Each structure stands twice: as structure tokens, then as C-alpha cells.
Amino acid sequence: MDIVRLFLEGGSLLMTVLTIEFILLILAAWKAPAWVKEIGIIALITGIFSILLTFHALFEGVQKAGMISTEVIFGGFKVAMIPLFYGMIIYFLSLIIRIIQKPRI
């Protein structure tokens, strides 16, 4: 899959917000290690918010249009999952960075 296509399909606004959060995560890992986990949680919540926002728009479109094929509905579900996966990846990376940064016993 093409990264740019996934970025545009996921919605340029929320995917941009998630990318900014990813950049902040990398900067925090270097300059403010105490914020790494919190930035990851914010990215996860942004991904969940994006899926809820996308589902709301999808259901509103289905309500206005009436009868819609299942291919279109599941295509909407597939597109709605893209920012959620991106947010989950950022959260996962924040946990890995946090584990690496923890002092050894």
C-alpha cells in the first residue's frame, strides 16, 4: 500500500494531527522523556476520536441516501480504521520508547 494514499484516505486533517503527535513523540523521547507515554495516549485517543467522527459521517450519509450497498458501507469502515491504526502504532511506539528509557534494575 502506498503511504501517501493511506494518508489521504484517512483524512488529511486528523492524519496531519496524528503525524504532528508522532513528531512530538520523537522529540519528547529525546528532550522530555516523561511525556512519551502521555503523547502516545493522546495519539490513541485522537485515533479513536477520528473513527467516531468518521462513523458519524458515514451513518449520516447512509441515513440521507437510504438504501446503500454493503460494499460502500464496508469501504467506509475500512477507511475509518486508517487513523485508528496510525494512532495505535504511535501509542505502541511510545510504549516501546518508554520501556527502552526505563532505568535498568
N, C-alpha and C positions, 0 to 999 in steps of 0.2 A: 504494500500500500504506500501511496505517496504521502509524505508528511504534510506537504502544503495542502493537498486535497482534504486530508483529515482535519487540518486546522480550519479551513474554510467551511467544511461541512458541519463542524462542531459549533459554529457560530463565532464570528470574529471577535465580538465584544468579550464574551466570557472566556474564550480561549486566550485572548490577549491578557486578561486579568490573571488567568492561571499561569501564563508564561512569565508575567511580572512577579508573581508569587514564587515561581521556580527560581528566577534570578535572585530574588531576595533570600531564598533558602541557601543558595550557593554563597552569597555574600555573608549571610549570618553564620554559615559554617566556618567562615574564615575570620570574621570580625566579632560576632556576637553569638557564641555557641549556645548560650542559654535560650535563645529564641528559636532554635532549629525546630524543636518539636511543635511549638506553637504555630509557626509558619506552615508546617505540614498539616496541622489540624485545620487551619484556615483554608488551605488548598482543598482539603477533603470536603469541608463544608461548602465551599464555592462549587465544587463538582456536584454535590447533592442539590444545592440551590438551582444549578443550571438544569438538571434533569427535571426538577419540579416545574420550573419555568417552561421548559420545552414541552412537557406533558400537558401543561395548562393550555399552551398554544395549539397543540395537536388536538386535544379534546374540543377546544373551541371551534377549530376548523371542521372537525367531524360533525359537530352539532349544527353548524351553519350549512354544510354541504349535504347532510343527510346520509344517504347510502354511499359508503366508500369501500373499495376492495380491501381485503386483508393485506395485500401486498403493500399498499400505500401506508396502512397503519403500522405494519411491522417495519417498514422502511423508516418511518418516523421514530419508532422505538430504537432502531439501530443508530440513527443519527443522534438521538438524545443521549445515548450511552457514551459517546466520544468524550465530552468534557468530564464525565464522571470517571472514566478510566484514567484520563490525564490527571485529575485531582488525586486519584488513588495512587498513581505512580509517584507523584510528588510526595504524598504522605509516606509511602513506603521508603522512598529515598531519605526522607527526614529521619525516619526511624533507624535506618542503616547508618546515617551520619552520626546520629545520637549515640548509637552503640559503639562506633569507632572512637568517638570523642570521650567516652566514659573512662575515668581513670581505672587502671588495672589494679586488681586486688593482690 
